[in-house]
Amino acid sequence: MKQIQPILRLCLLIPGLLVVAGLTQCRKDDSENEYAVYLNRADEDFIDFGTFGGFTAGTDWCIIEKVKLPVNTGSQGGWHFFRGKAWEDKEGDIAISFAENRVYTWCRKDGWVDIAYVGTFNEDQWYTICLQYDALEEMLELYVDGELVGEAAMAPMDDSNNNNRMFWGGQETDNPDLGDLYSETSIIIAHQAWLQRKLSGPEITAYDGHMAPEPAMFFASKIDSKSVTDISGNNRRGTSGNSPEFIVIQD
């Protein structure tokens, strides 16, 4: 069972918000504040980034992110991001679930293809999760803090006709009995990037919660005090649902 060691820093909330003290590996530029967003499942907080059509069509791809579980999360896992809508499953839908004892990834290609990794994850500690696909080898790979922890065979996905939106905080549903989201989880996200190429092992290990724009970048988040914007040039501005908290990361 994997126990991941922390690197000490301090994470504080902006004035007027509840303090979240913790451990972080996120880089901070001394010239400005760096933020993370706290999505609370009890409040059904979410951020909607719109459609992501064409991300997986005929290419290697990678999703990498810096995330942590808030204090008192316990075993309440769920989808912390989900590309999809209710049960309107379409080829190219992708999701990751994160809890104190597991990372679970899910992709839609001729049914569900998943990787489940069992480990020990501390609350209030940053982790790097990377899910990527090798189109030549037809292999889905899951990395946690730079270590390959699982893989699964999967034929290449073609999502060119997939108009499902991508959400942080859970899966969209139109069922009013379920509220706005399905199987959401409490999660703090400092950064997430979607690339239409694979990352090398050293690139995954060196990832510190930032990534500069590049030709293969499909989406990458920039989190400020009130919102999340896309630095890739593809202009996906996150639309907040309910009241996510935006947390300033300080040394």
C-alpha positions as CSV (number, residue, x, y, z in Angstrom):
1,M,0.0,0.0,0.0
2,K,1.4,3.4,-1.0
3,Q,2.1,6.0,1.6
4,I,3.1,9.3,0.0
5,Q,5.4,11.6,1.9
6,P,4.5,15.3,2.1
7,I,6.6,18.4,1.4
8,L,5.9,21.1,4.0
9,R,4.3,24.4,3.1
10,L,1.3,26.3,4.2
11,C,-2.0,26.8,2.5
12,L,-4.3,29.6,3.8
13,L,-7.7,30.8,2.7
14,I,-8.3,34.3,1.5
15,P,-9.7,36.7,4.1
16,G,-13.2,35.9,5.3
17,L,-12.9,32.2,4.4
18,L,-12.3,29.2,6.7
19,V,-8.6,28.4,7.1
20,V,-7.3,25.2,5.5
21,A,-3.7,24.6,6.8
22,G,-1.8,21.9,5.0
23,L,1.0,20.5,3.0
24,T,1.7,21.5,-0.6
25,Q,4.0,20.9,-3.4
26,C,2.5,23.7,-5.5
27,R,4.9,26.3,-6.8
28,K,4.1,29.9,-6.0
29,D,5.3,32.9,-8.1
30,D,6.5,35.6,-5.7
31,S,5.0,38.3,-8.0
32,E,1.4,37.2,-7.4
33,N,-1.0,35.0,-5.4
34,E,-1.7,31.5,-6.6
35,Y,-5.1,30.0,-5.9
36,A,-6.8,26.7,-5.6
37,V,-10.6,26.0,-5.7
38,Y,-12.4,24.1,-3.0
39,L,-15.5,22.2,-4.2
40,N,-17.8,21.1,-1.3
41,R,-20.0,18.1,-2.1
42,A,-22.4,19.2,0.7
43,D,-23.1,22.4,-1.2
44,E,-23.0,20.7,-4.6
45,D,-20.4,23.1,-5.7
46,F,-19.2,22.7,-9.3
47,I,-17.5,24.4,-12.2
48,D,-18.7,23.9,-15.8
49,F,-16.1,24.2,-18.6
50,G,-18.4,23.5,-21.5
51,T,-17.8,21.0,-24.3
52,F,-14.5,19.2,-24.9
53,G,-15.1,17.6,-28.3
54,G,-12.1,16.5,-30.2
55,F,-9.8,15.9,-27.3
56,T,-9.1,12.2,-27.8
57,A,-9.7,11.8,-31.5
58,G,-6.8,9.9,-33.0
59,T,-4.1,11.0,-30.6
60,D,-2.1,10.3,-27.5
61,W,-3.5,12.3,-24.6
62,C,-2.8,13.2,-21.0
63,I,-4.7,14.7,-18.1
64,I,-2.5,15.8,-15.1
65,E,-3.6,17.6,-12.0
66,K,-2.6,18.7,-8.5
67,V,-5.3,17.9,-6.0
68,K,-6.0,17.2,-2.3
69,L,-8.7,16.0,0.0
70,P,-10.1,18.6,2.4
71,V,-10.1,18.0,6.2
72,N,-12.9,15.7,7.3
73,T,-13.3,14.1,3.9
74,G,-13.2,10.6,5.4
75,S,-14.1,7.8,3.0
76,Q,-16.6,10.0,1.1
77,G,-15.2,9.5,-2.4
78,G,-16.9,10.5,-5.6
79,W,-16.1,12.0,-9.0
80,H,-14.0,15.1,-8.5
81,F,-14.2,15.8,-12.2
82,F,-16.4,14.3,-14.9
83,R,-16.8,14.8,-18.6
84,G,-20.3,13.6,-19.2
85,K,-24.0,14.3,-18.5
86,A,-26.1,12.1,-16.3
87,W,-26.2,8.6,-18.0
88,E,-25.9,10.0,-21.5
89,D,-22.6,8.1,-21.9
90,K,-20.6,8.9,-25.0
91,E,-17.3,7.8,-26.3
92,G,-14.6,9.9,-24.9
93,D,-16.2,10.6,-21.5
94,I,-13.4,10.6,-18.8
95,A,-13.6,10.9,-15.0
96,I,-11.4,10.5,-11.9
97,S,-12.6,9.7,-8.4
98,F,-10.3,10.3,-5.4
99,A,-10.8,9.2,-1.8
100,E,-8.6,8.5,1.3
101,N,-8.1,4.9,0.1
102,R,-8.2,5.0,-3.7
103,V,-7.9,6.7,-7.0
104,Y,-10.4,5.4,-9.5
105,T,-10.3,6.4,-13.2
106,W,-13.0,5.7,-15.8
107,C,-13.1,6.1,-19.6
108,R,-15.9,5.4,-22.1
109,K,-14.9,3.2,-25.1
110,D,-17.3,0.3,-26.1
111,G,-18.4,0.2,-22.4
112,W,-16.4,1.2,-19.4
113,V,-12.7,0.9,-19.1
114,D,-11.3,1.6,-15.6
115,I,-8.2,1.6,-13.5
116,A,-8.6,1.3,-9.7
117,Y,-5.6,2.0,-7.5
118,V,-5.8,1.3,-3.7
119,G,-3.5,3.3,-1.5
120,T,-3.4,5.6,1.5
121,F,-4.0,9.3,0.9
122,N,-3.8,11.9,3.7
123,E,-6.3,14.7,4.0
124,D,-4.9,18.2,3.4
125,Q,-1.9,16.9,1.4
126,W,-1.3,17.7,-2.3
127,Y,-1.0,14.8,-4.7
128,T,-0.2,14.6,-8.5
129,I,-2.6,12.4,-10.5
130,C,-1.9,11.7,-14.1
131,L,-4.1,9.7,-16.5
132,Q,-2.7,9.3,-20.0
133,Y,-3.2,7.3,-23.1
134,D,-0.7,5.7,-25.5
135,A,-2.5,5.4,-28.9
136,L,0.1,3.3,-30.5
137,E,0.2,0.7,-27.7
138,E,-3.5,1.2,-27.0
139,M,-2.8,1.4,-23.3
140,L,-4.4,3.7,-20.6
141,E,-1.9,4.5,-17.8
142,L,-2.5,5.9,-14.3
143,Y,0.3,7.7,-12.3
144,V,0.2,8.9,-8.7
145,D,3.1,11.3,-7.7
146,G,5.1,10.2,-10.7
147,E,4.8,6.4,-10.1
148,L,2.9,4.2,-12.6
149,V,0.3,2.5,-10.4
150,G,-2.0,0.9,-13.0
151,E,-2.7,0.4,-16.7
152,A,-5.5,-1.1,-18.8
153,A,-5.8,-2.0,-22.5
154,M,-8.2,0.3,-24.4
155,A,-8.8,0.9,-28.1
156,P,-8.4,4.5,-29.3
157,M,-11.4,6.8,-28.4
158,D,-12.9,9.1,-31.0
159,D,-14.8,11.8,-29.2
160,S,-15.3,14.1,-32.3
161,N,-19.1,13.7,-31.9
162,N,-19.1,14.0,-28.1
163,N,-20.7,17.3,-27.0
164,N,-20.8,16.4,-23.3
165,R,-19.4,19.1,-21.0
166,M,-16.6,18.8,-18.5
167,F,-17.2,19.6,-14.8
168,W,-15.1,19.9,-11.7
169,G,-17.0,18.7,-8.7
170,G,-19.1,15.8,-10.2
171,Q,-21.3,14.6,-13.0
172,E,-24.1,16.7,-14.4
173,T,-27.6,15.3,-14.0
174,D,-31.0,16.6,-15.0
175,N,-32.8,14.6,-12.3
176,P,-34.1,17.2,-9.7
177,D,-34.1,14.5,-7.0
178,L,-30.4,14.2,-7.3
179,G,-29.8,18.0,-7.5
180,D,-27.2,19.5,-9.8
181,L,-24.6,16.8,-9.6
182,Y,-24.3,13.0,-9.3
183,S,-21.6,11.3,-7.1
184,E,-19.7,14.5,-6.5
185,T,-16.8,14.7,-4.0
186,S,-15.3,17.3,-1.8
187,I,-12.0,18.2,-3.5
188,I,-9.4,21.0,-3.6
189,I,-7.9,21.5,-7.1
190,A,-4.8,23.7,-7.6
191,H,-4.3,23.0,-11.3
192,Q,-5.4,20.6,-14.1
193,A,-4.0,20.4,-17.7
194,W,-5.3,18.3,-20.7
195,L,-2.7,17.6,-23.4
196,Q,-2.9,15.9,-26.8
197,R,0.3,14.1,-26.2
198,K,1.8,11.9,-23.6
199,L,4.1,13.2,-20.8
200,S,7.4,11.5,-20.2
201,G,8.2,10.1,-16.8
202,P,10.5,13.0,-15.9
203,E,7.8,15.5,-17.0
204,I,5.2,13.8,-14.7
205,T,7.7,13.8,-11.8
206,A,8.6,17.4,-12.3
207,Y,5.1,18.7,-12.6
208,D,4.5,21.2,-9.7
209,G,1.0,22.5,-10.4
210,H,1.9,24.7,-13.3
211,M,2.3,24.1,-17.1
212,A,3.2,26.6,-19.7
213,P,1.0,26.8,-22.9
214,E,2.3,24.7,-25.8
215,P,0.9,23.5,-29.1
216,A,-0.4,20.2,-27.7
217,M,-2.2,21.9,-24.8
218,F,-6.0,21.4,-25.1
219,F,-6.9,23.0,-21.7
220,A,-5.1,24.2,-18.6
221,S,-6.5,26.0,-15.7
222,K,-5.6,29.3,-14.2
223,I,-7.3,29.8,-10.8
224,D,-7.8,33.3,-9.5
225,S,-9.7,34.7,-6.5
226,K,-13.1,34.3,-8.1
227,S,-12.9,32.1,-11.2
228,V,-11.1,29.6,-13.3
229,T,-9.9,30.4,-16.8
230,D,-8.2,28.5,-19.6
231,I,-4.6,29.5,-20.5
232,S,-4.4,27.1,-23.5
233,G,-5.8,29.7,-25.9
234,N,-9.0,27.6,-26.4
235,N,-11.0,30.1,-24.3
236,R,-12.9,27.7,-21.9
237,R,-13.9,29.9,-19.0
238,G,-15.2,27.9,-16.0
239,T,-18.7,28.8,-14.9
240,S,-19.2,28.3,-11.1
241,G,-22.2,26.6,-9.7
242,N,-23.3,27.4,-6.1
243,S,-20.4,28.8,-4.2
244,P,-17.0,27.2,-4.6
245,E,-14.3,28.7,-2.3
246,F,-11.1,30.1,-3.9
247,I,-8.1,29.5,-1.7
248,V,-4.9,31.5,-1.8
249,I,-1.7,29.4,-1.6
250,Q,1.1,31.2,0.3
251,D,4.7,30.2,1.3
